[in-house]
Structures are given as structure tokens and as C-alpha cells.
Amino acid sequence: ESRDIPRASPSPVMRVAACLATAAAALPADFPSVPMKGLNGTMRMPLYGIGTWQYNNTVAEQAVLDSFKLGYRHVDTATAYGNQVGVGKALAQLALPREEYFVTTKIMGGFNATATKQNLDNCLKELNLQYVDLLLIHFPSDSSGHGGATSRQEEWQALEAWAKAGGAKAVGVSHYCEHHIKDVQKVATVPIAVNQVQYHVGMGTAPATATDDKDFMTSQGIVYQAFSSLCGPCPPPYNTELITGDLVTSIGKAHNKTGAQVALKWVVQQGIPVLPKSS
């Protein structure tokens, strides 16, 4: 989508987060971040990271290298993206200690306990890492849409066990609505750190059904993280509306910013982490 890095003005959330002790990552003290619940206490989650959806291994590797040169310290990937090997190759080339950057990956939903552990172990193998900072269950069901409360609870419990054994510093979900979260909360023994969902300009007054129950997530202390904040998956011509559309470009012109920077700033100024991408 865009390689523009959103530079949010320091907010109370960021200033507090910068002072918090971290259980996993020692980001630079002034790096924009939000507090997030980890297995062993509060962590700092970068306010922006590089997304890698639809990238193959080669493109993902280069995108990670380029973004980190621009100052990024967070990369988001998933087993479903098929590019964890490429992401891992890029991370191996970084001249940074492991604790100074943040890695998120995701496994599909609908797995039983055995398959969950197998997929989680494979994440670390493909990324060539000893742990990830954040591991998410990508969907509340399998790829065919099958899976209910019992399935979600079994997969979550297997994820918890794996994380407690050292595989991840925090765990969470993606594409979950309120009732999915409540299914997990019935068995969870560690915090649900994050719910990663689509959120962008134009959704500020959208109903809960469109925002995956944003207000509920906030009420539960779950970080509400946005993907596709430039509306990349939107059908043409809307897929460029938040980059070159009249609204964002007119606002940007008044502040000497690009349309993409305006769209991303609208999200991050709410304290919501974003995952822009570019190739």
C-alpha cells in the first residue's frame, strides 16, 4: 500500500508505554508504541509495522529489509501468506539484537490441539526464530468456515500451552467478533493481547458489526490493531481512495503530507497500531 511511516505525535498512551517495563522487546525508548498485555506483564507493541500479505518469499524478504532501513521495527506475517521463510531470511540479515524488533505471525483457525502445535512449531522453523513476540489465531473458524466454540477453545488452549513453553511472548486473535472472544475468555488463563481487524478512514462511525466490535475489544483491554488501513483489498476504484482520493489528498495538501500519510495518521492518532505495506 504505502511505504510512508506514520509519525504520530506523542500521546499519553505512547508516553506511558515508553516507560513500562517490557517482557519481550526493548524497542528504542522513543519508538511510537502502545501497551499490550503479554504472558508475563505489559509489553510495548510498535504503533506501526510492515505488512506482508500477498507477498511471496522473495518480495517479503526485500520488503522487510527496506522497511527496517526506513525505521520500522515490526513485521507481520502468517502461515497463510506462505512467506515466513522470506521474512525469516530478512530478519537474519538485520544488524539488530533480537530483542529490539517485534515479530507477529498467525496460524489458521479450526485446528485441534495436535495440529495447532504442529503449525506453531513450523512458524518458528520457517522464521528461523526461537520465539515470536505475538502469535495470533488468524480466523475464528477453518478455511471452510467450519468451527464453533469448542473448536476455538481447544485451539486457544493449545496456543497458550505452546506460548507458555517459550514460543511466544503474547497471544491474540484476528477477525474475531465479541461472541468469538467470549468463547475464548471462558477458558483463557492468559490475556487475549490483540484482535487484528480491518479498519480505515470511513469506518469511524461504522456499526459494531462492521468494526468487529471495536468498543467491546477496548473494554476488555484487548489492543485493537488495524490492517488494510489504506483499503488495499477494497474493490476498484475504492482501493486507491485513501491514497489519491479527494478527501485525503485535500487534507494532506494543507499539511504538506500525502494522502496515504493522512489515512494512516487518522488511525494511529487513535492509538490503533497499523500495518501498511508496499512493494
N, C-alpha and C positions, 0 to 999 in steps of 0.2 A: 504494500500500500504506500507507505511513505517512510523515508529514512529520517525525516525531521524528528528531533528529540524534543519532547515537550518539556519546557523549563518552567515548572510551576513555582510560584513564589512560595517561600517557606510559610507553612501554615502551622497552627498549634499542633495538629496531628503529626506533621513531619518533625517538628522540634522535639516533641515528646518522644517520638520513635527514635530519634537520633541519640537520645540519652539512655534508652533502655538497654539493659544487658541482653546480649544475644546468645541463643543456644546453638546457633549453627553458622551464621555468616558474619564476618567482620567487614561489612561494607565501609567505605570511607565515611567518616562521621557526618559530612555534609551531603551525602548522597540522598536524593529525594526518596522517601520510603514511607510505609505505613506499618503500624504494629500488627502482628499476626500471631495467632495462638499456635505454638508448637507443642511437641510432645512434652518438652521439659521447660516450658515457660514461654515468655513472649519473645518473638523474633522480629526482625526487620525485613519486610518484603519490599523490593525495589518498586518504585512507582511506575516505572516503565521497563519493558523487556522486548526482545526481538521475537516475533512470532515466526513459525516455520511451516505452517500449514501449506500444503500443495507444493512443497519443495522436495526434490529428490535429494539424495545424499550429497551430490556434488554442489548443488545450489545452496543447500542448507549449510554446508561447511563454509562456503565463501561468505554467505550472509552473516553467519556468526562472527567470522573473523573481521568483516567490515564493520559490523555494528559495535563490536568491542573496541575497535580502533577509534570509533566516534564517542566512546564513553559509556556504552551500555555495560551492565554487569548482571544481566538476567537473560536467559534463553528459555523459551517454552517449546516443548516438542511433545510427541505422543507415539505410542506404538502404531496407531492407525495411520500416522503420517508416513511411516516407512523410511524415516531419515535419521533415526537415532545414531546410526553408525557415523554418518556425516557430521552430525553435531558433536559427537564424541571426538572425532578427528580434529575438529576445530578447537575444542576445549583443551586437547592435549598440546596444542601449539601456543596457548596463551602464556604470556610471561607474568602470570598472576598466581599467587598461592590459592589453593582450592577454596579456602575459607573466604576469599574476597570476591567470589561471584556466586550467583544463585541459579540453580537449575531446577526447572519444573518439567515433569513428564506425566503421562497419563496412560492408563490401561483401559480397555473396553469394559463395559458393564456386562452383567449377566453371567459372570464366571462363578463356578463353585470354588471351594477353598483350595483344592489342589491346583486347578487351572490359574487361580489368582496368584498363588506363589510362583508358579512356573513363569507367568508373564512378568511378574515383578522382578524376579531374578534375571530374566532376559533383558529387562530395561538396563540394569546395571552393567550387564555383559556388553550390550551394544554401545552404551555410552562410555564404557571403559572407566567407570567411576566406582568408588566404594560406597557412596551414598548419594542421594539427591536431596535437595532442600525441601522440595514439595512434590508429593505424589498424589495425583487426582484419579478418581474413577470418572471416566470420560462421559458416560451416559448412565441414566438410571435403569436401563434395560440393555439387552443384547442388540446386535445389529439388525435383527428382525423385529425389534420392538417387544420381544417377549421378556418377561421377568417381573415379579411382584415384590412385595415387602420382604418375604422370606429370602428371596434371592439377593436383594440389596443388603440385607443384614448379614448373610453368610459372607458375601464378598467383602463387606466393610470389616468384619471381624478378622478375616484373613489378612487384610491390608494392615490393620492395627498390629497384629502379631508380627508381621514382617517389618513394619516400621520400628517397633519396639526392639527388635533384634538388631537394629542399626541401619536398616535400609533407607530410611527417610527421616528427616527432622520434623516434618509436618505432613499432615494428610488432609485431603479435602475431596471435592466433587466438582463436576461440571454439568451444565444443563439440568440441574435439579430444581424442582419446584418445592413449595412448602411441604406438601404431603410426602414427597420423597425424603426430605430432610428429617421429618418426624419419624419415618420408618427407621432411619439410621440412629437417631437420637435414643431410641428405645434400647439399643444395645451398645452404644458407643461408650468407651471408657477413656477416650482422649478427645480433645476438641476437633470439631469439623472446622478446619482453618479457613477454607476458601470455597466459594462457589463461583466458577468461571462461566460467564454467560455473555451473550451478545448485548451490547449497549452502546449507543451513539447519539449524536445530536438528532433531535426529533423524537426521542423517547422519554424526555424529561417529564411529560405528563401522561405517559402511556399507562394503561391499567396494569395491575399486578400480573395478569395472565400473560402480558407481553414482556414484562421485565423479569420473569421467573421469581416473582415475589421479592423484589428488592428490599422493601421496607422490613419484611419478616427476617431476611438474612441479617440485616443490620441490627435488628432487635435481639438476635441470637449471638451477636458477637462474631459473626462469620464475615470475613472480608469478601466484599462483592467486587469481583475482578472482571474487567471488560475485555472481550475480544471483538474483532471486526469493528473497531471504533471509527473506521473510515468507510464502513459499509461495503467492503470488498465483495462479499457474497451476494449483495443486493443485485437484482436483475437490472440490465441496462435500461435507461440511462442513469438510473439511481446509483450505480456503483461508482460514479465519479462525482456525485452531487456534493459530497463532503470533502472533496479535494479541489474541484474547479467550479463548483456551483456558485450561484449569485450570492447566497446568504453568507457563506464562509469567506468568499473572496472579498466581498464588500467590507466585512468586519476586519479582515486581515489587512486590507489596503489602508484603513485608518490607523493601524498599529504597526505597519511595515512587517507583516507576517504573511505566510502563505495560508491558503485555505485549509490545508492539512493541519498546520500548527494550531489554527483556531479550533478545528474539530477536536483535536486531541486535548487542547487546553480545557475545553468545555468539560471533558471527562475528568482529567486529573485534578482540576481545581475543586472537584467534589471529594477528593481523597480516594478516588477509584483508580487502581492500577490499570494500565493499558498495555497492549501487545501489538504495536504496529509492525508492519513488515514491508520489505522491498526487495526486489531482485533485478 
